[in-house]
């Protein structure tokens, strides 16, 4: 039942309360679309079913709210008593009690919507100007001579960064450019420190960082002045703002974004242990190379020393070399004959192995012939027995044998067909009678058919 089905004129019509509440609920849902409502959280309760029940109020009024589990499980945070929030809800009525309520579909902290929209607008503007283009990003120095940090002196992130740098690269000097990281006008102060670091040329790379927080806490890193200062910096800039899930305009403008301040420190600092290990490897490689060079020089010196011999010794060496060549020539002449004999022996051996044994093959052929004769004889015997059996069966079924047992066959002389029924016998009709020892032509004088004969 809806509002259209309710009586429109005054009268005595009576409707149930449930029908009235259902009509009011339908009218509210049609009249009020989804809307954002702001206020302070009161009487918050999370039921065992996962549904949220609370009230949202301001100085003059309040409204009961319900957020069912299917929506609540995707909320970014759980409201607490006194929180300033904004809810996206549908105005409806809880029909069993006739209470007006908001059916909440989404919830956010007050101001987040406007800040996020401003964030998106500024991001789109700077991106269209090319401030975030990948081609303008610069590579970080592999071995920086100095590392700069732009952050607050009271920030916990500064302690994390300094601890990481002291552990990884204690040999690299660190310069801190102090600036507040939260509050009004902070973006301009951070930008001024970035510009000061570029002007002083004390470091080779710059870290802009702070710890995590809400979107309001990190808003200084979403200001246009800081983004332009980072994009215009001659020094490579690493942004380490908030946690891994936090993104700011400074992250997009920086040359490299680190997930955390500690991660930023790890990106810009070469690990001292690895550098020392690489230095040891290079030193060992240099020592090995120098040793090999000395060995080659010594070998070359020995070779030159061997070349410095007397003419008599050289003639003796040449005679010995000549004798060696003569012996090699004799051996070379005898080698083809020896190789030919070995090859002939190998071929003869192979031929002996492949030569057929005629006696064995002849004996094999004789055995096969004997087997063929045996097979033919057995087959002839089987066929002869089969023919005898078929002849015996034919003799049993022969008409002559039937006549020899005393039977006779009557053939109608006119049609030439055998007479099988008494009704076919007619007086004065010629018949041919076939007996076992011949046949005779007869003429019936009279026919007396019987009803049945039994033999």
C-alpha angles and dihedrals in degrees: 000000000000137000091276090062094053119099110268096195129060113259144112096295112136123202130183120257091241091057091049092049091047091052092048091048092051091048092051093050091050095044099045117047123195108306138176113243124187129204147111123296117245134174094006115189131175110204124215088251090062095252119134121225121186145129128246117209146168132191094291110030147007137209132202116240136195127193113188122221094253089063099031095059090065095049114118092224141008113245119237133204110290097014117145106231143161121222130197103216148157118235109236143143131249095230101200091062100023092236124152113232144161118247099213120213101170138012133197138166116269112272096016093105094055093043093050092049090051089049092053093047094051092044092052092047095050092042091054088053091055098246091132097044114136093224092065094053113109128214119248117249113260094216109022117197091209138008124213126204124199109196144097119297089225095049118117087217089066091058091049092049094047091047091051093047092048090052098044104031113011089160094064116086117234125211120195119208102197121217134149115260101200134044141045117332093007094129092063091049092050090048090051091054091050090052091046091053089052092048096048095048093207097135140038099218135026132216120203108191151149137164128269128286145133124306089265091053092051096042094105088069090055094060120116096228092060093045092053092046091053093046091049095046116121088206119075108256127211117197117210105170124157124323131329093273094050117096125185136176088254089061091058094044094048122090091237131016118214120199092229138005089258089053089052090054090051092050096054100038124076110221108252094212091055091047092052090047090050090048090052090050092049092047091051091047090050091050091049091048092050090049092051091049091052090049091052091049091050091049091050090050091052091050092052091047090053090053091057098084134137121262092246092053090046091052090049090051091048091050090050089048090049092052089050091052091049092053090047090051091053091047090048091053093050095045098075091053091048092047091048092052092048090049091049091051090050093049091047091051091050091048091051090052093048096043110115121240102233096187092054092046091049091050089049091052091050090052090050092049091050090050090050092051091048091050092049092048093050090047092050091050091050092049092047091052090048092051091049091051092048090048091052091050090047091051090052091052095041116121089222091063089051091053091048089059089065101272125129133204120224116209122191104237092210100048099023091226129128116259111233106161129054089229089068091063113095128180116258090017116134117237136181116224117204115203133178093265100034144313138273137199113233136181117213115231096186137355123214108181120203126215095232140349127204125200 
